């Protein structure tokens, strides 16, 4: 452990993000503080833990059921009810899903900076419920006209005001669901006390169960709800989603007395801006040696609620922000000129995570095809089992089942086996799992392209359909599901674990921001491909009539991009260095023992 020079802790008192350390003097004050600490430790046993975290898993499952009740069949709602063409509907769904997860950054910022996890979850879930109520209202009163339309046979005659209310409602759903998702994951992780070895191990598994709950919730939406919506019962589907969201919200409130709460750490944007401002002011100065950099005394960092982060040697130029110049007054209390090592390392952590995060965007492009092109592909395949019609969107149930099965296999078989070989209790590291997920996602695109080639060979002339069974899509859905277990669970663990204490929710939101940008990139790629390929007599790769196009080539293009992205990812993963935080609890106990010895 490096030894940093002792500095006055009053340096950062004027910053809204920096906490001051109270020095307790006198025997009576010491006894009073010790009693308070013992009381606090006793209270720790009464709050948090796996039982109260399970309420958040129930909340996640029910909220996801509600969300996918709207989202899973949205591409068909836009084509059948609102009358949009395939390309427009696919792009609108991609943009909507992208917006859902982009809103996660807003929720994470409010959670880390001002509101805290609990209040952020509560406010955004209320917005989520409001959006679902409006979608039910608009569908019932303005869009499903005549009754029973939107089943693929009877066209609808929606009103313009109904269109406006519906778009408002689905973006409120996006704002509410996206805003609370990363915070809910982080809030669930907060319920496990890392000082307790058993709870620390349970926390490692929590993100796996969190993603498991997400897929349990979406399974109902992708089987039961999607069937009723496919037959024109759209309003009923939206109402079921609304009821599920209300029950989810009540389950969340039920744990209020037992939750473990973590206070917000202040605005991270200001802290990071202070680091770069200090670096800019000292650009011509040479960075000091590690042991000469500025840091506050004691076990706690200057950032309230955050542990100290040990110095690292990469991004050496940023150490200038913590370098003390000869003419610099420590009593100036100006964090825009001099920052602590922890504050500098917080900014370094973000820079280190950025390349890894960028490499996950192409995988999200692959993932988003399930909600758009996979559905459109299945909609023009033979989806009948005897006289029973299987909705195209319900095929994603195979993706969900793959997630559930692969999660069980990973937790019960792969983790113990890989742990014995590597000595890592997690089995595989988060970065290794994400790489495996990227490779499996690439194979899913190859399978999708092969399915499309087979479909085009069995087209029914004069129609927009093919005689190829929809069950040919099973391999691509199963592969996407398997890739999710490795990629998205790995991402949640990686970004939450590697993010400094002051930006934990932001770390979780990076996973969802990746999905967001993946949807926008997917929409951009579809538009670019159509501009390039739809010329003259050519209808393009993804025309209105898929039988006249070559969607297989688009899938193979995505497979090629994923392969190239995997090479870049390997380089970034090899370069990455893990965050190294100090164990403040151990240091506090050592300091407490020193104080006791000095009083004896």
C-alpha positions as CSV (number, residue, x, y, z in Angstrom):
1,X,0.0,0.0,0.0
2,X,1.4,3.4,-0.9
3,X,1.8,6.0,1.8
4,X,0.4,9.4,1.0
5,X,1.5,12.6,2.8
6,X,-0.7,13.8,5.7
7,X,-2.8,16.8,4.7
8,X,-5.4,18.9,6.3
9,X,-8.9,17.6,5.7
10,X,-10.5,21.0,5.7
11,X,-9.2,21.5,2.1
12,X,-12.5,20.6,0.4
13,X,-15.1,22.0,2.8
14,X,-16.5,24.5,0.3
15,X,-17.2,21.9,-2.4
16,X,-20.8,20.4,-2.4
17,X,-19.4,17.0,-3.3
18,X,-16.7,16.8,-0.7
19,X,-17.2,15.8,3.0
20,X,-15.2,17.1,5.9
21,X,-13.9,14.8,8.5
22,X,-14.8,15.5,12.1
23,X,-12.0,15.1,14.7
24,X,-13.3,13.8,18.0
25,X,-11.4,14.9,21.1
26,X,-11.7,13.9,24.8
27,X,-12.6,10.6,26.5
28,X,-16.4,11.3,26.7
29,X,-16.6,12.2,23.0
30,X,-14.8,9.0,22.1
31,X,-17.1,6.8,24.3
32,X,-20.1,8.5,22.8
33,X,-18.9,7.9,19.2
34,X,-18.0,4.3,20.0
35,X,-21.5,3.7,21.4
36,X,-23.1,5.2,18.3
37,X,-20.9,2.9,16.1
38,X,-22.0,-0.2,18.1
39,X,-25.6,0.8,17.8
40,X,-25.2,1.3,14.0
41,X,-23.6,-2.2,13.7
42,X,-26.6,-3.7,15.6
43,X,-29.0,-1.9,13.2
44,X,-27.1,-3.4,10.3
45,X,-28.5,-6.8,11.3
46,X,-32.1,-5.6,11.0
47,X,-31.9,-4.0,7.6
48,X,-31.0,-5.2,4.1
49,X,-30.1,-8.8,3.3
50,X,-31.4,-11.4,0.8
51,X,-35.0,-11.3,2.0
52,X,-35.6,-7.6,1.3
53,X,-33.5,-7.9,-1.9
54,X,-36.0,-10.6,-3.1
55,X,-38.7,-7.9,-3.1
56,X,-36.7,-6.0,-5.6
57,X,-36.4,-9.1,-7.7
58,X,-40.2,-9.5,-7.6
59,X,-40.5,-5.8,-8.6
60,X,-38.1,-6.4,-11.5
61,X,-40.0,-9.4,-12.8
62,X,-43.4,-7.7,-12.7
63,X,-42.1,-4.4,-14.1
64,X,-40.5,-6.2,-16.9
65,X,-43.7,-8.1,-17.6
66,X,-45.4,-4.7,-17.9
67,X,-42.7,-3.2,-20.1
68,X,-42.6,-6.1,-22.6
69,X,-46.3,-6.2,-22.7
70,X,-46.0,-3.0,-24.6
71,X,-42.6,-3.5,-26.3
72,X,-42.5,-7.1,-27.5
73,X,-45.3,-6.6,-30.1
74,X,-44.8,-2.9,-30.7
75,X,-43.4,-3.5,-34.2
76,X,-46.7,-5.3,-35.2
77,X,-48.8,-2.7,-33.4
78,X,-47.2,0.1,-35.5
79,X,-47.8,-1.9,-38.8
80,X,-51.2,-3.3,-38.1
81,X,-52.9,-0.5,-36.0
82,X,-51.0,2.6,-37.1
83,X,-50.4,1.5,-40.7
84,X,-46.6,1.9,-40.8
85,X,-44.4,0.0,-43.3
86,X,-41.8,-2.6,-42.2
87,X,-38.7,-0.3,-42.3
88,X,-40.4,2.6,-40.6
89,X,-41.8,0.3,-37.9
90,X,-38.5,-1.4,-37.3
91,X,-36.7,1.9,-37.1
92,X,-39.3,3.4,-34.7
93,X,-39.0,0.4,-32.4
94,X,-35.2,0.6,-32.5
95,X,-35.4,4.4,-31.6
96,X,-37.9,3.8,-28.9
97,X,-35.9,1.0,-27.2
98,X,-32.8,3.1,-27.6
99,X,-34.6,6.0,-25.8
100,X,-35.7,3.6,-23.0
101,X,-32.1,2.8,-22.1
102,X,-30.8,6.3,-22.8
103,X,-33.1,7.5,-20.0
104,X,-31.2,5.2,-17.7
105,X,-28.4,7.8,-17.7
106,X,-30.8,10.4,-16.3
107,X,-32.0,8.1,-13.6
108,X,-28.5,7.1,-12.6
109,X,-27.3,10.7,-12.5
110,X,-30.2,11.7,-10.2
111,X,-29.7,8.6,-8.0
112,X,-25.9,9.1,-7.5
113,X,-26.0,12.9,-7.2
114,X,-29.2,14.1,-5.4
115,X,-32.1,11.8,-4.9
116,X,-30.5,8.5,-3.8
117,X,-31.6,5.0,-5.0
118,X,-34.9,4.7,-3.2
119,X,-36.5,8.0,-4.2
120,X,-35.3,7.6,-7.8
121,X,-36.9,4.2,-8.1
122,X,-40.1,5.4,-6.6
123,X,-40.5,8.5,-8.9
124,X,-39.6,6.8,-12.1
125,X,-41.9,3.8,-11.4
126,X,-44.8,6.3,-10.9
127,X,-44.0,7.8,-14.3
128,X,-44.0,4.2,-15.7
129,X,-47.4,3.5,-14.3
130,X,-48.8,6.8,-15.8
131,X,-47.4,5.9,-19.2
132,X,-49.1,2.4,-19.2
133,X,-52.4,4.0,-18.1
134,X,-52.2,6.4,-21.1
135,X,-51.4,3.6,-23.5
136,X,-54.4,1.6,-22.4
137,X,-56.6,4.7,-22.7
138,X,-55.4,5.7,-26.2
139,X,-55.8,2.1,-27.4
140,X,-59.3,1.7,-26.0
141,X,-60.7,5.1,-27.0
142,X,-58.9,6.2,-30.1
143,X,-56.9,3.5,-31.9
144,X,-58.7,0.1,-31.9
145,X,-61.4,1.2,-34.3
146,X,-63.4,-0.9,-35.3
147,X,-63.2,-3.3,-32.3
148,X,-61.1,-6.3,-33.0
149,X,-59.0,-4.6,-35.6
150,X,-55.2,-5.0,-35.7
151,X,-55.3,-8.8,-35.9
152,X,-53.6,-8.8,-39.3
153,X,-56.9,-9.1,-41.2
154,X,-59.0,-6.2,-40.2
155,X,-57.4,-2.8,-40.8
156,X,-57.7,-0.1,-38.1
157,X,-58.8,3.5,-38.5
158,X,-56.9,5.4,-35.7
159,X,-57.5,9.0,-35.0
160,X,-54.7,11.6,-35.1
161,X,-55.2,12.5,-31.4
162,X,-55.0,8.8,-30.6
163,X,-51.6,8.6,-32.4
164,X,-50.3,11.6,-30.3
165,X,-51.5,10.2,-27.0
166,X,-50.1,6.8,-27.8
167,X,-46.6,8.1,-28.7
168,X,-46.7,10.3,-25.5
169,X,-47.6,7.2,-23.5
170,X,-44.9,4.9,-24.8
171,X,-42.2,7.5,-24.3
172,X,-43.5,8.0,-20.7
173,X,-43.1,4.2,-20.4
174,X,-39.6,4.5,-21.8
175,X,-38.8,7.3,-19.4
176,X,-40.2,5.5,-16.3
177,X,-38.8,2.0,-17.0
178,X,-35.4,3.2,-18.3
179,X,-35.0,5.7,-15.5
180,X,-35.3,3.2,-12.6
181,X,-33.7,0.1,-14.1
182,X,-30.0,0.8,-13.3
183,X,-30.9,2.3,-10.0
184,X,-32.9,-0.7,-9.0
185,X,-30.0,-3.0,-9.8
186,X,-27.7,-0.9,-7.7
187,X,-30.2,-0.6,-4.9
188,X,-30.5,-4.4,-4.8
189,X,-26.8,-4.7,-4.6
190,X,-26.8,-2.2,-1.7
191,X,-28.9,-4.6,0.4
192,X,-25.9,-6.9,0.8
193,X,-23.3,-6.0,3.4
194,X,-19.8,-6.5,2.0
195,X,-18.4,-6.7,5.6
196,X,-20.3,-10.0,6.0
197,X,-18.6,-12.8,3.9
198,X,-21.8,-14.6,3.3
199,X,-23.6,-11.5,2.1
200,X,-20.6,-10.5,0.0
201,X,-20.8,-13.9,-1.9
202,X,-24.6,-13.5,-2.2
203,X,-24.1,-10.1,-3.8
204,X,-22.0,-11.6,-6.5
205,X,-24.9,-13.8,-7.5
206,X,-27.5,-11.0,-7.2
207,X,-26.9,-9.6,-10.7
208,X,-27.4,-13.1,-12.1
209,X,-30.7,-13.4,-10.3
210,X,-31.6,-9.8,-11.3
211,X,-31.3,-10.7,-15.0
212,X,-33.1,-14.0,-14.3
213,X,-36.0,-12.1,-12.8
214,X,-36.1,-9.9,-15.9
215,X,-36.5,-12.9,-18.1
216,X,-39.1,-14.6,-15.9
217,X,-41.2,-11.4,-16.3
218,X,-40.8,-11.2,-20.0
219,X,-41.6,-14.9,-20.5
220,X,-45.3,-14.2,-19.7
221,X,-45.3,-11.2,-22.0
222,X,-43.8,-13.2,-24.8
223,X,-46.2,-16.1,-24.5
224,X,-49.6,-15.2,-23.1
225,X,-49.8,-11.5,-23.7
226,X,-48.3,-11.7,-27.2
227,X,-50.9,-14.2,-28.2
228,X,-53.9,-12.0,-27.2
229,X,-52.3,-8.9,-28.8
230,X,-51.7,-10.8,-32.0
231,X,-55.4,-11.6,-32.2
232,X,-56.4,-7.9,-31.9
233,X,-56.9,-7.7,-28.1
234,X,-54.4,-4.9,-27.7
235,X,-56.2,-3.0,-25.0
236,X,-56.4,-6.0,-22.8
237,X,-52.7,-6.6,-23.2
238,X,-52.0,-3.0,-22.2
239,X,-54.3,-3.2,-19.2
240,X,-52.6,-6.4,-17.9
241,X,-49.3,-4.5,-18.2
242,X,-50.8,-1.7,-16.2
243,X,-52.0,-4.0,-13.4
244,X,-48.6,-5.7,-13.3
245,X,-46.8,-2.4,-13.0
246,X,-49.0,-1.3,-10.1
247,X,-48.4,-4.6,-8.2
248,X,-44.6,-4.2,-8.9
249,X,-44.8,-0.7,-7.4
250,X,-46.6,-1.9,-4.3
251,X,-44.1,-4.7,-3.8
252,X,-41.3,-2.1,-3.9
253,X,-43.0,0.0,-1.3
254,X,-43.5,-3.0,1.0
255,X,-39.8,-3.2,1.7
256,X,-39.4,0.5,2.7
257,X,-38.8,-0.1,6.5
258,X,-36.2,-2.8,5.8
259,X,-34.1,-1.4,3.0
260,X,-30.5,-0.4,3.5
261,X,-30.1,3.1,2.2
262,X,-27.0,4.7,0.7
263,X,-26.8,8.5,0.6
264,X,-26.0,10.2,-2.7
265,X,-22.4,11.3,-3.1
266,X,-23.0,14.6,-4.9
267,X,-22.7,15.6,-8.5
268,X,-20.0,13.5,-10.3
269,X,-20.0,15.8,-13.3
270,X,-18.7,18.6,-11.1
271,X,-16.0,16.4,-9.6
272,X,-14.7,15.2,-12.9
273,X,-14.8,18.7,-14.3
274,X,-12.7,19.9,-11.4
275,X,-10.1,17.2,-12.2
276,X,-9.8,18.3,-15.8
277,X,-9.8,22.0,-14.9
278,X,-7.0,21.4,-12.4
279,X,-5.0,19.4,-15.1
280,X,-5.5,22.2,-17.6
281,X,-4.3,24.9,-15.1
282,X,-1.1,22.8,-14.4
283,X,-0.6,21.6,-18.0
284,X,3.0,22.7,-18.1
285,X,3.9,21.3,-14.7
286,X,5.3,17.9,-14.3
287,X,3.2,15.4,-12.3
288,X,4.5,14.6,-8.8
289,X,5.6,11.2,-7.6
290,X,2.8,9.0,-6.3
291,X,3.8,9.4,-2.6
292,X,3.8,13.2,-3.0
293,X,0.3,13.5,-4.5
294,X,-2.4,15.2,-2.4
295,X,-4.8,13.1,-0.3
296,X,-6.8,13.8,2.9
297,X,-5.9,12.1,6.2
298,X,-7.9,9.3,7.7
299,X,-9.8,6.2,6.4
300,X,-12.5,8.2,4.6
301,X,-12.1,10.0,1.3
302,X,-12.9,13.6,0.7
303,X,-15.9,12.5,-1.5
304,X,-18.8,11.9,0.9
305,X,-19.9,8.3,1.0
306,X,-17.0,7.1,-1.1
307,X,-14.0,4.9,-0.1
308,X,-10.5,6.0,-1.0
309,X,-9.1,4.7,-4.3
310,X,-5.5,3.8,-4.5
311,X,-3.2,5.6,-7.1
312,X,-2.6,4.0,-10.5
313,X,0.2,4.8,-13.0
314,X,-1.9,5.0,-16.2
315,X,-3.1,8.4,-17.5
316,X,-0.1,9.9,-15.8
317,X,-1.0,13.4,-17.0
318,X,-4.1,13.4,-14.8
319,X,-1.9,13.2,-11.7
320,X,-1.2,16.9,-12.3
321,X,-4.6,17.7,-10.7
322,X,-3.3,16.2,-7.4
323,X,0.2,17.7,-7.7
324,X,0.9,20.4,-5.1
325,X,2.8,23.4,-6.7
326,X,5.3,25.3,-4.7
327,X,3.3,28.4,-4.5
328,X,0.0,26.6,-3.9
329,X,-1.8,27.3,-0.6
330,X,-3.6,24.2,0.8
331,X,-5.8,26.5,2.8
332,X,-7.3,28.0,-0.4
333,X,-10.0,25.3,-0.3
334,X,-10.3,25.4,-4.1
335,X,-10.9,21.9,-5.7
336,X,-10.8,23.5,-9.1
337,X,-7.1,23.9,-8.6
338,X,-6.1,20.9,-6.4
339,X,-7.9,17.5,-6.3
340,X,-7.4,14.5,-4.1
341,X,-5.9,11.2,-5.4
342,X,-9.4,9.6,-5.0
343,X,-11.0,12.3,-7.1
344,X,-8.4,11.9,-9.8
345,X,-8.7,8.1,-9.8
346,X,-12.5,8.4,-10.1
347,X,-12.0,10.2,-13.4
348,X,-9.4,7.7,-14.5
349,X,-11.8,4.8,-13.8
350,X,-14.3,6.3,-16.3
351,X,-11.6,6.7,-18.9
352,X,-10.5,3.0,-18.4
353,X,-14.1,1.7,-18.7
354,X,-14.9,3.8,-21.8
355,X,-13.1,1.6,-24.5
356,X,-14.6,-1.6,-23.0
357,X,-18.1,0.0,-23.0
358,X,-17.8,1.1,-26.6
359,X,-17.0,-2.4,-27.7
360,X,-20.3,-3.6,-26.3
361,X,-22.4,-1.4,-28.6
362,X,-22.1,-3.7,-31.6
363,X,-23.3,-6.6,-29.5
364,X,-26.4,-4.5,-28.6
365,X,-27.0,-4.0,-32.4
366,X,-27.1,-7.8,-32.6
367,X,-29.4,-8.1,-29.6
368,X,-31.9,-5.5,-30.8
369,X,-32.7,-7.5,-33.9
370,X,-34.9,-9.8,-31.8
371,X,-37.4,-7.0,-31.3
372,X,-37.4,-5.9,-35.0
373,X,-36.1,-8.0,-37.8
374,X,-36.5,-11.3,-36.1
375,X,-40.2,-10.5,-35.6
376,X,-40.6,-9.4,-39.2
377,X,-38.8,-12.5,-40.5
378,X,-41.1,-14.8,-38.4
379,X,-44.2,-12.9,-39.5
380,X,-43.7,-14.1,-43.1
381,X,-42.9,-17.7,-42.2
382,X,-45.3,-20.7,-41.7
383,X,-46.4,-20.1,-38.1
384,X,-49.2,-22.6,-38.0
385,X,-49.3,-25.8,-35.8
386,X,-52.3,-27.5,-37.3
387,X,-55.0,-24.8,-37.1
388,X,-53.3,-22.9,-34.3
389,X,-51.4,-19.7,-35.3
390,X,-48.2,-19.0,-33.4
391,X,-47.5,-15.2,-33.2
392,X,-44.0,-14.3,-34.6
393,X,-43.1,-12.3,-31.4
394,X,-43.8,-15.3,-29.2
395,X,-40.7,-17.0,-30.7
396,X,-38.6,-14.8,-28.3
397,X,-39.8,-17.2,-25.6
398,X,-37.1,-19.5,-26.8
399,X,-34.6,-16.7,-26.2
400,X,-36.0,-16.3,-22.6
401,X,-35.9,-20.1,-22.0
402,X,-32.3,-20.2,-23.2
403,X,-31.5,-17.4,-20.8
404,X,-33.1,-19.2,-17.9
405,X,-31.5,-22.6,-18.7
406,X,-28.1,-21.1,-19.4
407,X,-28.2,-19.1,-16.1
408,X,-28.8,-22.3,-14.2
409,X,-26.0,-24.1,-16.1
410,X,-23.6,-21.2,-15.5
411,X,-24.3,-20.8,-11.8
412,X,-24.5,-24.5,-10.9
413,X,-21.9,-26.1,-13.3
414,X,-19.7,-23.6,-15.1
415,X,-18.8,-21.4,-12.1
416,X,-17.7,-24.3,-9.8
417,X,-15.8,-26.0,-12.7
418,X,-14.1,-22.9,-13.9
419,X,-13.4,-21.8,-10.3
420,X,-11.4,-25.0,-9.7
421,X,-9.3,-24.4,-12.8
422,X,-8.7,-20.7,-12.4
423,X,-8.9,-20.2,-8.6
424,X,-11.5,-17.4,-9.3
425,X,-14.6,-17.9,-7.1
426,X,-16.7,-16.3,-9.8
427,X,-15.5,-19.0,-12.3
428,X,-14.9,-16.6,-15.2
429,X,-14.0,-13.0,-14.9
430,X,-16.6,-10.4,-16.1
431,X,-14.4,-9.5,-19.1
432,X,-14.1,-13.2,-20.1
433,X,-17.8,-13.7,-20.0
434,X,-18.5,-10.6,-22.0
435,X,-16.1,-11.8,-24.7
436,X,-17.8,-15.2,-24.8
437,X,-21.2,-13.4,-25.2
438,X,-19.9,-11.4,-28.1
439,X,-18.8,-14.5,-29.9
440,X,-22.1,-16.3,-29.4
441,X,-23.9,-13.2,-30.6
442,X,-21.9,-13.3,-33.8
443,X,-23.0,-17.0,-34.3
444,X,-26.6,-15.9,-33.7
445,X,-26.4,-13.6,-36.7
446,X,-24.9,-16.3,-38.9
447,X,-27.8,-18.6,-37.9
448,X,-30.3,-15.8,-38.7
449,X,-28.7,-15.3,-42.1
450,X,-28.9,-19.1,-42.8
451,X,-32.5,-19.2,-41.8
452,X,-33.3,-16.3,-44.2
453,X,-31.6,-18.1,-47.0
454,X,-33.7,-21.2,-46.4
455,X,-36.8,-19.0,-46.1
456,X,-36.2,-17.4,-49.5
457,X,-35.9,-20.8,-51.1
458,X,-39.4,-21.6,-50.1
459,X,-41.3,-18.4,-50.8
460,X,-44.9,-18.7,-52.0
461,X,-45.2,-16.9,-55.3
462,X,-47.8,-14.2,-55.4
463,X,-47.7,-13.9,-51.6
464,X,-45.4,-12.2,-49.0
465,X,-45.0,-15.4,-47.0
466,X,-42.8,-18.6,-47.1
467,X,-43.7,-22.2,-46.5
468,X,-40.6,-22.5,-44.2
469,X,-41.7,-23.3,-40.6
470,X,-41.2,-20.5,-38.0
471,X,-39.4,-23.1,-35.8
472,X,-36.3,-22.6,-38.0
473,X,-35.8,-19.5,-36.0
474,X,-35.2,-21.4,-32.8
475,X,-31.4,-21.6,-33.1
476,X,-31.0,-17.9,-33.6
477,X,-33.2,-17.1,-30.5
478,X,-31.4,-19.7,-28.4
479,X,-28.0,-18.4,-29.4
480,X,-29.0,-14.8,-28.5
481,X,-30.4,-16.0,-25.2
482,X,-27.1,-17.8,-24.4
483,X,-25.1,-14.7,-25.4
484,X,-27.2,-12.5,-23.0
485,X,-26.3,-14.6,-20.0
486,X,-22.6,-14.0,-20.6
487,X,-22.7,-10.4,-22.0
488,X,-25.4,-8.6,-20.1
489,X,-24.9,-10.3,-16.7
490,X,-21.2,-9.8,-17.1
491,X,-21.7,-6.1,-18.0
492,X,-23.9,-5.5,-14.9
493,X,-21.3,-7.0,-12.6
494,X,-18.4,-5.4,-14.4
495,X,-19.6,-1.8,-14.6
496,X,-21.2,-1.9,-11.1
497,X,-18.1,-3.4,-9.6
498,X,-15.6,-1.2,-11.4
499,X,-17.4,2.0,-10.9
500,X,-16.2,4.1,-7.9
501,X,-18.6,4.3,-4.9
502,X,-19.8,7.8,-6.0
503,X,-21.1,6.6,-9.4
504,X,-22.4,3.1,-8.8
505,X,-25.8,3.7,-10.5
506,X,-24.0,5.3,-13.4
507,X,-21.9,2.2,-13.7
508,X,-25.1,0.0,-13.9
509,X,-26.6,2.4,-16.5
510,X,-23.6,2.0,-18.8
511,X,-24.9,-1.5,-19.6
512,X,-28.3,-0.1,-20.6
513,X,-26.8,2.9,-22.4
514,X,-25.0,0.3,-24.5
515,X,-28.4,-1.2,-25.5
516,X,-29.6,2.3,-26.2
517,X,-26.8,3.2,-28.6
518,X,-27.1,-0.3,-30.1
519,X,-30.6,0.4,-31.1
520,X,-29.7,3.8,-32.6
521,X,-26.8,2.3,-34.5
522,X,-29.1,-0.5,-35.8
523,X,-31.6,2.1,-37.1
524,X,-28.8,3.9,-38.8
525,X,-27.4,0.8,-40.4
526,X,-30.8,-0.2,-41.7
527,X,-31.2,3.2,-43.3
528,X,-27.7,3.2,-44.7
529,X,-28.2,-0.3,-46.2
530,X,-31.5,0.7,-47.8
531,X,-30.0,3.9,-49.3
532,X,-27.1,1.9,-50.8
533,X,-28.9,-1.2,-51.9
534,X,-32.3,0.2,-53.0
535,X,-31.4,1.7,-56.4
536,X,-33.1,1.4,-59.8
537,X,-35.0,-1.8,-60.0
538,X,-33.5,-3.2,-56.8
539,X,-35.8,-3.1,-53.8
540,X,-33.0,-3.2,-51.3
541,X,-32.1,-5.7,-48.7
542,X,-35.0,-5.0,-46.4
543,X,-38.0,-4.0,-48.6
544,X,-41.7,-4.0,-47.7
545,X,-42.0,-7.4,-49.3
546,X,-39.2,-9.4,-47.7
547,X,-39.5,-12.1,-50.4
548,X,-38.0,-9.6,-52.9
549,X,-35.1,-8.6,-50.6
550,X,-32.0,-10.0,-49.0
551,X,-32.2,-9.7,-45.3
552,X,-29.8,-12.5,-45.0
553,X,-27.0,-10.2,-46.2
554,X,-27.8,-7.7,-43.5
555,X,-27.5,-10.5,-40.9
556,X,-24.1,-11.5,-42.3
557,X,-23.0,-7.9,-42.3
558,X,-23.8,-7.8,-38.6
559,X,-21.8,-11.0,-38.0
560,X,-18.8,-9.5,-39.8
561,X,-19.0,-6.3,-37.6
562,X,-19.3,-8.5,-34.5
563,X,-16.1,-10.4,-35.5
564,X,-14.2,-7.2,-36.0
565,X,-15.5,-5.8,-32.8
566,X,-14.4,-8.9,-30.9
567,X,-10.8,-8.3,-32.0
568,X,-10.9,-4.7,-30.7
569,X,-12.5,-6.0,-27.5
570,X,-9.7,-8.4,-26.9
571,X,-7.2,-5.5,-27.1
572,X,-9.2,-3.4,-24.7
573,X,-9.8,-6.2,-22.2
574,X,-6.1,-7.0,-22.1
575,X,-5.2,-3.3,-21.5
576,X,-7.8,-2.8,-18.7
577,X,-6.8,-2.5,-15.1
578,X,-9.2,-3.1,-12.2
579,X,-10.1,-0.4,-9.7
580,X,-8.3,-0.7,-6.4
581,X,-10.2,0.7,-3.4
582,X,-8.9,0.9,0.2
583,X,-10.8,-1.1,2.8
584,X,-11.9,1.8,4.9
585,X,-13.6,-0.5,7.5
586,X,-10.4,-2.2,8.3
587,X,-8.5,1.1,8.5
588,X,-11.2,2.5,10.8
589,X,-10.9,-0.5,13.1
590,X,-7.1,-0.1,13.2
591,X,-7.4,3.6,13.9
592,X,-10.0,2.9,16.6
593,X,-7.6,0.4,18.2
594,X,-4.8,2.9,18.1
595,X,-7.0,5.5,19.8
596,X,-8.0,2.9,22.5
597,X,-4.3,2.1,23.1
598,X,-3.4,5.7,23.4
599,X,-6.1,6.2,26.1
600,X,-5.0,3.2,28.2
